[in-house]
Amino acid sequence: MGKLAITGGKPVRKKPFSAWPIYTNKEKQGLLRVLASRNWGGYPFPNKIAHNFAQKFARFHGAKYGLAVANGTIAIEIALKAIGIQPGDEVIVPAYTWEGTVGPIMLLNAVPVFVDVDPDTYCLDAKLIENAITAKTRAILPVHLAMRFADMDEIMRIARERKIAVIEDCAHAHGGKWRNKGAGATGDVGCFSFQSSKLMTAGEGGAVITSNLECCERAQSFMNCGRASITDQFKHRMIGFNYRISELQAVILQAQLERLPQQAKVRQANMDYFEKRIRGTPGLDFLKRDPRQTRVAAYQYVFKYSPEHFGAPRAAFLGALQTEGVPCDGLFYEPVYKSALFPVEAKEWPALSWGRETPLDLKSSYDCPVSARAAYDEAVWLPHHIFLGGRKDTDDIANAVLKVCENIQELRGMKHSAIETKGMSRAERPRVEKRQW
Ligand SMILES: Cc1ncc(COP(=O)(O)O)c(C=O)c1O
């Protein structure tokens, strides 16, 4: 019997952390009000609560216009359509992100161009963007990942010089700020997700924000079955779809937005304390803080684990940490082009063949070493809700991390179902997970 819970010792913690999502009477009363009104859907567009929420959400981030939509993946599709992406256009994306950042590019028969991430932030490496630009590049799509922002100064400089658009994927960044401007408001369009695990949620949902009226009008038409937008100054007409959100979701999101700033403060204080406690541990490293990110939004606390230093793979560290009572993840994202959730058959995506003798093979054309190391070896992801408790809860997280690091020799060569699960990709996990965010 060892010291670690996974080898038979006593776990640091048995008690669950703060439950997520959080709701109060605000959500309950709001839902009952909408129920009684019998006005549940998103039509006629924009419906009242969805519109009110979307405007507040946009203003909260410093943008003029906001639209509440069905989910975050669709928000990205709408944004691409709003900036006028055409079949065959190229869109630059970070390799290390959720597949939902990239799928919408494919769906519009445009071509994703993968660029590696910065080892200091795990966000799109702005230094590598210029090399990836071609005559077909129409947009850059940075993702503000986990708790950091992509370098928006550099991205905007490159984009403005070449007259290409910038869409910010802010699925992790609700309430975050770059140079005192809210997430999504520096680029041309910002996209958010309200899926269950996110910093604000209605189970599912998304938002698009912009300060460009023409973009906003195109987005409205596209998400509302092609109907004219409310202002219709630019008279765009297009085939559109029903990507509206329901009033039941919107009323939940109103309450969630009110609660966000207070939760962000608690989370940040606990994360700062946690970092202070584990900093200096040999074999652990940290993402850098950039003073231009003037407000941190932390969807997950992410740090770096060195398998070489510890002589045990990350899955073993994570399996042990989970067994100590701390929810954690490692293979949260993969370089998208390597993911089983990104199977690409050239015949389904005609733009991959245009102007080429053989179709562009997205699966084998890229090598992004920083993304690969983060994905398969190094990154440790801790979900935000475990940082919503008190000092004692945060001490438990730090104590568990330190305990596993100090007793790592117990894990060398070990086989265990918890370790096996931590080595699984997002495509494989639903087989074993009871609950997946
Ligand atoms: C970075 C990123 N982009 C896009 C999405 C897509 O959002 P949704 O799941 O709401 O479609 C997500 C969330 O799942 C995400 O984490």
PDBQT file of the ligand as one rigid body, heavy atoms in Angstrom, charges set to zero:
ROOT
HETATM    1  C1  LIG A 501     -12.826  26.799 -28.096  1.00  0.00    +0.000 C 
HETATM    2  C2  LIG A 501     -14.227  26.393 -28.432  1.00  0.00    +0.000 A 
HETATM    3  N1  LIG A 501     -14.763  26.782 -29.594  1.00  0.00    +0.000 NA
HETATM    4  C3  LIG A 501     -16.012  26.461 -29.931  1.00  0.00    +0.000 A 
HETATM    5  C4  LIG A 501     -16.818  25.724 -29.108  1.00  0.00    +0.000 A 
HETATM    6  C5  LIG A 501     -18.175  25.336 -29.564  1.00  0.00    +0.000 C 
HETATM    7  O1  LIG A 501     -19.194  25.655 -28.696  1.00  0.00    +0.000 OA
HETATM    8  P1  LIG A 501     -20.519  24.769 -28.562  1.00  0.00    +0.000 P 
HETATM    9  O2  LIG A 501     -20.153  23.514 -27.828  1.00  0.00    +0.000 OA
HETATM   10  O3  LIG A 501     -21.451  25.631 -27.795  1.00  0.00    +0.000 OA
HETATM   11  O4  LIG A 501     -21.007  24.485 -29.931  1.00  0.00    +0.000 OA
HETATM   12  C6  LIG A 501     -16.303  25.318 -27.869  1.00  0.00    +0.000 A 
HETATM   13  C7  LIG A 501     -17.108  24.593 -26.854  1.00  0.00    +0.000 C 
HETATM   14  O5  LIG A 501     -17.512  23.560 -26.785  1.00  0.00    +0.000 OA
HETATM   15  C8  LIG A 501     -14.974  25.629 -27.522  1.00  0.00    +0.000 A 
HETATM   16  O6  LIG A 501     -14.461  25.242 -26.367  1.00  0.00    +0.000 OA
ENDROOT
TORSDOF 0
